[in-house]
Amino acid sequence: MATLGRSGGEKTGGRKKGVTNKDTAQLRDMILKALDKAGNDEYLYTQSQENPVAFMGLIGKILPKQVDVDANLTGELNIASITRRIIDPKND
């Protein structure tokens, strides 16, 4: 079995946990610049209507995969409404 690093199991070198890969950061910057030129939120709204599958794929990539919440609430919690909107591109 292969070992990591020089001391038989300890990782040495590399990026620290949570640091973005330089190529990933550069690609993200290029995408944001292209979005800015395309029209920002207006462009994204148009894409959500014209290409909902691709748009939802984008949403799935940018939303966090896991959300940690501290649920220690004090006082009363009032929820005004919860809305669920199902988008079906076949029923435009």
Secondary structure by P-SEA (a helix, b strand, c coil): cccccccccccccccccccccaaaaaaaaaaaaaaaaacaaaaaaaaaaacaaaaaaaaaaccccbbbbbcccccbbbbcbbbbbbbbcccc
